[in-house]
């Protein structure tokens, strides 16, 4: 049976196409980490292939040839400067917008139909962004391993084991982030009284000359601890950058750096195992050097319509899909850290 009013299928298509041009920007602005990555120019689309390749350079202590010398001494010219790459799968996401023939007839006025359609598109967009935001804190194993690889694997609680980007961390120390446990490393659980000392202890392990973390993302608990630790000197707020975009943000001055500390939770709280809410994992504060973190969308699937309308052969309804494909990548794991309980 044909759709009750085929004229409106064109409106659905053109409206989605118009809105999805803005959806990619809304997505990066919806997440503090992605907003920071975007401001660095680290949203780098890729064009094809079965994997996303992220180039990286590292130091192999066994091949270093830099040294002092005297006169005619024989110099070590063995090859150095190992260059390799991490590899990431292409994660695909979608959301659907549907309209039945009856709904089209009931909203037959053009303006009424557009209002209904745009409302549904807006809901689908929000659901898709929330799902991606949720997965950015996970390890990529959810939904049968089809999700993006998030912070739980990029900067895990146990950084000396596991494989990330195709590189086994048990074998390569350069690929291990730094995890600082309040109980294990600091001697006591994280509280408002000690969180600044713990943050400093973690931060100084992530400094390499002028290269240092620029973004901290905390769950509700650790963000609250940090806020309370500043009460005696009032809150040191940042009215630009992530804070200016609506993210509750404070400054951290420690380990020779100034870093934005943003709230990764809020009304949704910690990440829910049911995937109904997004937010930073409970009792976590990540310290990230976003110079080495990249959002890699496919240039042809960056919140765009997927194909044409899907119309059932035995239903008076039409469905339109839009989607995203890509992953979050990192080229220097050793420059990332996390504070845990």
C-alpha positions, 0 to 999 in steps of 0.5 A: 500500500502506498504512503497516504501522502507521498508529498510529505516524504520529501519534506522528511528527507529535506528536513533531516538533511538540513538539520543533520548539517548542524548535528555534528557540531551539536554533538561535539558541543554536547560533550566537554571532551569532544568540545575540547578536541574540536577546539584543538582542531582534532576532529579529523574525518577519514575517507575509507578502509576497514580500520581507522589508523592513528599514527603515533611515535614513541621512544624505544629505549633499545634503539636510542642513538642520541649521545655525546661524542668526541673528535673522530669517535665512531657514531651510532647511526642505527635507525631510531625514532620508531613510528607505528600506528594504532588501529580502531574499528569503525563504529556505526550509529543510527537513529530512526524517524518514522511517520504513519499514514494516519499521523500524516492525515491527522496533521494534514496542515503543512505547518502542523505536520512539520511541527510533529516531524521536527519534534520527532527528529529532535527527539531522535537526535537527542537520543543518538547524542546521548547514546554516543555520550554514554559510550564515550565513557565505556570500553567499546565492548558493549552491544557485542563490541560494536560501540566506540572505544571510550575512556574506560579503555583509552585510560583504564583503571588497570593500565598495564594490561589489555589491548588498546588500538591493537597494541598490547599494553603488557608488552609496551610501556609507552602505551600505558596511561597513569592510574592513581588510586587514592587507597593504594597510592595515596593511603586513603580513600579520596575525599575533599580533604585530600583530592587536591594532593592526589590530583597533584600527584597524578598531574606531575606524572603526566608532565613532559616539558611544556606538554601536560594535561589540559582537561579534567573530567570528573563524575558528580562525587569527585567534582563535588569533592574538588568544589568543597576543597576550594570553599576556603578560597572561594571557587576558582571559575573559568568563564571561557572555554568549556564553562562558557559552553554551559559546562560547570567548570573550575580551574586546577593549578597544580603540577605546574599547570592550569587545567579545566576541571569539568563536571561529566555527570550532572542530572544523569549522574554516573553512567547507568548499566542500562544505558538510559543515562550518560555521564562520567563513571562513578568515582573517576576523574580523568586528566587528559592531554587532548593534544593526542585525542582525536574524533575520527568520523567518516567523512560520508557518515557524519550525522547524515541521512542513510539512504532513502525512505524505508517504506513497508510493503504491508504498512502505511508508514515511512521510516528515515534513518540518519547516522554516524560512523567513526571512533575516538582515537589516541596517539599518546596513551602515556600522556593520559591519567585517571584518579580512582578510589 
